[in-house]
Amino acid sequence: MNKKIQIVIDKANFMIEGFELTEIYEILTDYVTKDEAFLKRSDKYSFEKGLLVLGSVGTGKTQAFNVFREISRGSNNFFDVVSTRHIIRDYTVEGASVLSKYGRDSKRVIYFDDLGLEEVNAKMYGNNANVMSEILMDRYENFKRYGTKTFASSNLTPKQLEEVYGARMRDRMKEMFNVIKVEGNSFRK
Protein backbone atom coordinates (compact mmCIF):
# COMPACT_ATOMS: atom_id res chain seq x y z
CA MET A 1 0.00 0.00 0.00
CA ASN A 2 1.13 3.56 -0.77
CA LYS A 3 2.94 5.10 2.24
CA LYS A 4 0.92 8.33 1.91
CA ILE A 5 -2.33 6.36 2.09
CA GLN A 6 -1.06 4.49 5.16
CA ILE A 7 -0.45 7.81 6.95
CA VAL A 8 -4.04 8.86 6.17
CA ILE A 9 -5.38 5.52 7.42
CA ASP A 10 -3.37 5.74 10.64
CA LYS A 11 -4.54 9.29 11.37
CA ALA A 12 -8.14 8.53 10.42
CA ASN A 13 -8.22 5.43 12.62
CA PHE A 14 -7.02 7.62 15.46
CA MET A 15 -9.64 10.30 14.78
CA ILE A 16 -12.71 8.36 13.71
CA GLU A 17 -14.25 5.39 15.42
CA GLY A 18 -15.17 2.74 12.86
CA PHE A 19 -13.10 4.37 10.09
CA GLU A 20 -13.34 2.53 6.78
CA LEU A 21 -10.93 3.21 3.93
CA THR A 22 -12.83 4.04 0.76
CA GLU A 23 -11.67 5.17 -2.66
CA ILE A 24 -12.30 8.83 -1.80
CA TYR A 25 -9.33 8.74 0.62
CA GLU A 26 -7.04 7.47 -2.12
CA ILE A 27 -8.29 10.14 -4.54
CA LEU A 28 -7.89 12.95 -2.00
CA THR A 29 -4.44 11.67 -0.99
CA ASP A 30 -3.34 11.66 -4.63
CA TYR A 31 -4.72 15.20 -5.07
CA VAL A 32 -3.22 16.68 -1.90
CA THR A 33 0.20 15.11 -2.52
CA LYS A 34 0.05 15.99 -6.24
CA ASP A 35 0.57 12.34 -7.19
CA GLU A 36 0.31 11.74 -10.94
CA ALA A 37 -2.14 8.91 -10.18
CA PHE A 38 -4.76 11.63 -9.59
CA LEU A 39 -4.37 12.99 -13.13
CA LYS A 40 -4.58 9.48 -14.60
CA ARG A 41 -8.08 9.03 -13.14
CA SER A 42 -9.61 11.48 -15.64
CA ASP A 43 -8.38 13.61 -18.50
CA LYS A 44 -10.44 16.46 -16.96
CA TYR A 45 -8.57 16.39 -13.63
CA SER A 46 -6.05 19.07 -12.77
CA PHE A 47 -4.11 20.05 -9.66
CA GLU A 48 -5.01 23.67 -10.45
CA LYS A 49 -8.74 23.06 -9.87
CA GLY A 50 -10.56 22.63 -6.59
CA LEU A 51 -12.64 19.59 -5.62
CA LEU A 52 -16.37 18.94 -5.84
CA VAL A 53 -17.29 15.57 -4.35
CA LEU A 54 -20.77 14.32 -5.22
CA GLY A 55 -22.52 11.27 -3.81
CA SER A 56 -25.40 9.84 -1.89
CA VAL A 57 -26.15 10.66 1.72
CA GLY A 58 -23.79 9.04 4.23
CA THR A 59 -21.05 7.95 1.83
CA GLY A 60 -18.26 9.65 3.80
CA LYS A 61 -17.72 12.85 1.81
CA THR A 62 -17.69 15.24 4.75
CA GLN A 63 -15.75 12.80 6.92
CA ALA A 64 -13.04 12.50 4.27
CA PHE A 65 -12.65 16.28 4.00
CA ASN A 66 -12.52 16.58 7.80
CA VAL A 67 -9.75 13.96 7.94
CA PHE A 68 -7.72 15.80 5.31
CA ARG A 69 -8.31 19.11 7.03
CA GLU A 70 -6.87 17.76 10.28
CA ILE A 71 -3.95 16.12 8.51
CA SER A 72 -3.13 19.41 6.76
CA ARG A 73 -3.36 21.54 9.92
CA GLY A 74 -0.33 23.84 10.09
CA SER A 75 0.53 23.41 6.40
CA ASN A 76 -0.14 25.36 3.21
CA ASN A 77 -2.87 22.80 2.40
CA PHE A 78 -5.03 23.72 5.42
CA PHE A 79 -8.58 24.84 4.57
CA ASP A 80 -11.65 26.18 6.31
CA VAL A 81 -14.84 24.13 6.60
CA VAL A 82 -18.18 25.92 6.33
CA SER A 83 -21.70 24.55 6.16
CA THR A 84 -23.74 26.22 3.43
CA ARG A 85 -26.70 26.25 5.82
CA HIS A 86 -24.65 28.32 8.29
CA ILE A 87 -23.69 30.78 5.56
CA ILE A 88 -27.38 31.40 4.85
CA ARG A 89 -28.07 31.98 8.55
CA ASP A 90 -25.12 34.38 8.76
CA TYR A 91 -26.39 36.22 5.68
CA THR A 92 -29.83 36.80 7.21
CA VAL A 93 -28.16 38.36 10.27
CA GLU A 94 -25.04 40.07 8.85
CA GLY A 95 -26.12 40.86 5.29
CA ALA A 96 -23.94 41.34 2.23
CA SER A 97 -20.68 41.25 4.21
CA VAL A 98 -21.10 37.46 4.25
CA LEU A 99 -20.93 37.43 0.44
CA SER A 100 -17.59 39.22 0.57
CA LYS A 101 -16.28 37.15 3.47
CA TYR A 102 -16.65 33.84 1.59
CA GLY A 103 -16.61 35.18 -1.97
CA ARG A 104 -14.96 38.26 -3.39
CA ASP A 105 -12.62 39.04 -0.47
CA SER A 106 -11.65 35.43 0.22
CA LYS A 107 -8.41 34.19 -1.31
CA ARG A 108 -8.08 31.14 0.94
CA VAL A 109 -9.28 27.60 0.29
CA ILE A 110 -12.72 26.92 1.73
CA TYR A 111 -14.64 23.66 1.86
CA PHE A 112 -18.41 24.18 1.51
CA ASP A 113 -20.31 21.28 3.04
CA ASP A 114 -23.73 20.26 1.65
CA LEU A 115 -23.62 22.51 -1.40
CA GLY A 116 -27.07 22.96 -2.94
CA LEU A 117 -28.95 21.83 0.14
CA GLU A 118 -29.13 25.28 1.72
CA GLU A 119 -32.17 27.53 1.49
CA VAL A 120 -31.58 28.94 -1.97
CA ASN A 121 -33.54 32.19 -1.76
CA ALA A 122 -32.42 33.92 1.42
CA LYS A 123 -34.12 37.19 2.30
CA MET A 124 -32.42 40.35 3.45
CA TYR A 125 -34.60 43.42 3.92
CA GLY A 126 -37.26 41.81 1.75
CA ASN A 127 -34.87 41.10 -1.15
CA ASN A 128 -34.25 37.54 -2.33
CA ALA A 129 -30.73 36.38 -3.04
CA ASN A 130 -29.21 33.06 -4.07
CA VAL A 131 -26.37 33.53 -1.61
CA MET A 132 -24.27 30.50 -2.51
CA SER A 133 -24.60 31.22 -6.21
CA GLU A 134 -23.22 34.72 -5.60
CA ILE A 135 -20.38 33.34 -3.47
CA LEU A 136 -19.53 30.67 -6.05
CA MET A 137 -19.51 33.28 -8.82
CA ASP A 138 -17.08 35.44 -6.81
CA ARG A 139 -14.93 32.40 -6.07
CA TYR A 140 -14.92 31.53 -9.76
CA GLU A 141 -13.61 35.02 -10.52
CA ASN A 142 -10.94 34.58 -7.82
CA PHE A 143 -10.08 31.18 -9.29
CA LYS A 144 -9.53 32.79 -12.70
CA ARG A 145 -7.65 35.79 -11.33
CA TYR A 146 -5.64 34.34 -8.41
CA GLY A 147 -5.94 30.55 -8.68
CA THR A 148 -8.08 30.42 -5.52
CA LYS A 149 -9.33 26.88 -4.96
CA THR A 150 -12.70 25.86 -3.62
CA PHE A 151 -13.67 22.48 -2.18
CA ALA A 152 -17.28 21.34 -1.81
CA SER A 153 -19.44 18.28 -1.33
CA SER A 154 -23.04 17.67 -2.22
CA ASN A 155 -25.70 14.98 -2.31
CA LEU A 156 -26.97 16.46 -5.57
CA THR A 157 -26.14 15.42 -9.11
CA PRO A 158 -24.58 17.87 -11.59
CA LYS A 159 -28.01 18.35 -13.19
CA GLN A 160 -29.60 19.10 -9.81
CA LEU A 161 -26.82 21.60 -9.04
CA GLU A 162 -27.64 23.29 -12.34
CA GLU A 163 -31.29 23.54 -11.27
CA VAL A 164 -30.21 25.21 -8.02
CA TYR A 165 -27.50 27.57 -9.34
CA GLY A 166 -28.32 27.88 -13.04
CA ALA A 167 -26.63 26.76 -16.25
CA ARG A 168 -24.16 29.64 -16.16
CA MET A 169 -22.77 28.66 -12.76
CA ARG A 170 -22.84 24.95 -13.60
CA ASP A 171 -20.66 25.63 -16.65
CA ARG A 172 -18.17 27.56 -14.51
CA MET A 173 -18.14 24.74 -11.97
CA LYS A 174 -16.77 22.42 -14.67
CA GLU A 175 -13.79 24.74 -15.02
CA MET A 176 -13.10 25.39 -11.34
CA PHE A 177 -13.70 21.88 -9.90
CA ASN A 178 -12.42 18.37 -10.32
CA VAL A 179 -15.76 16.56 -10.02
CA ILE A 180 -15.46 13.31 -8.08
CA LYS A 181 -18.38 10.93 -7.71
CA VAL A 182 -18.64 8.72 -4.63
CA GLU A 183 -20.70 5.55 -4.96
CA GLY A 184 -22.10 3.32 -2.25
CA ASN A 185 -24.56 2.99 0.57
CA SER A 186 -24.74 5.09 3.71
CA PHE A 187 -22.23 4.25 6.44
CA ARG A 188 -24.65 5.59 9.06
CA LYS A 189 -26.38 3.02 11.15
C-alpha positions, -999 to 999 in steps of 0.1 A, spaced: 0 0 0 11 36 -8 29 51 22 9 83 19 -23 64 21 -11 45 52 -5 78 70 -40 89 62 -54 55 74 -34 57 106 -45 93 114 -81 85 104 -82 54 126 -70 76 155 -96 103 148 -127 84 137 -143 54 154 -152 27 129 -131 44 101 -133 25 68 -109 32 39 -128 40 8 -117 52 -27 -123 88 -18 -93 87 6 -70 75 -21 -83 101 -45 -79 130 -20 -44 117 -10 -33 117 -46 -47 152 -51 -32 167 -19 2 151 -25 0 160 -62 6 123 -72 3 117 -109 -21 89 -102 -48 116 -96 -44 130 -131 -46 95 -146 -81 90 -131 -96 115 -156 -84 136 -185 -104 165 -170 -86 164 -136 -60 191 -128 -41 201 -97 -50 237 -105 -87 231 -99 -106 226 -66 -126 196 -56 -164 189 -58 -173 156 -43 -208 143 -52 -225 113 -38 -254 98 -19 -262 107 17 -238 90 42 -210 79 18 -183 97 38 -177 128 18 -177 152 48 -158 128 69 -130 125 43 -127 163 40 -125 166 78 -97 140 79 -77 158 53 -83 191 70 -69 178 103 -40 161 85 -31 194 68 -34 215 99 -3 238 101 5 234 64 -1 254 32 -29 228 24 -50 237 54 -86 248 46 -116 262 63 -148 241 66 -182 259 63 -217 245 62 -237 262 34 -267 262 58 -247 283 83 -237 308 56 -274 314 49 -281 320 86 -251 344 88 -264 362 57 -298 368 72 -282 384 103 -250 401 89 -261 409 53 -239 413 22 -207 413 42 -211 375 42 -209 374 4 -176 392 6 -163 371 35 -166 338 16 -166 352 -20 -150 383 -34 -126 390 -5 -116 354 2 -84 342 -13 -81 311 9 -93 276 3 -127 269 17 -146 237 19 -184 242 15 -203 213 30 -237 203 16 -236 225 -14 -271 230 -29 -289 218 1 -291 253 17 -322 275 15 -316 289 -20 -335 322 -18 -324 339 14 -341 372 23 -324 403 35 -346 434 39 -373 418 17 -349 411 -12 -343 375 -23 -307 364 -30 -292 331 -41 -264 335 -16 -243 305 -25 -246 312 -62 -232 347 -56 -204 333 -35 -195 307 -60 -195 333 -88 -171 354 -68 -149 324 -61 -149 315 -98 -136 350 -105 -109 346 -78 -101 312 -93 -95 328 -127 -77 358 -113 -56 343 -84 -59 305 -87 -81 304 -55 -93 269 -50 -127 259 -36 -137 225 -22 -173 213 -18 -194 183 -13 -230 177 -22 -257 150 -23 -270 165 -56 -261 154 -91 -246 179 -116 -280 184 -132 -296 191 -98 -268 216 -90 -276 233 -123 -313 235 -113 -302 252 -80 -275 276 -93 -283 279 -130 -266 268 -163 -242 296 -162 -228 287 -128 -228 249 -136 -207 256 -167 -182 276 -145 -181 247 -120 -168 224 -147 -138 247 -150 -131 254 -113 -137 219 -99 -124 184 -103 -158 166 -100 -155 133 -81 -184 109 -77 -186 87 -46 -207 55 -50 -221 33 -22 -246 30 6 -247 51 37 -222 43 64 -247 56 91 -264 30 112 
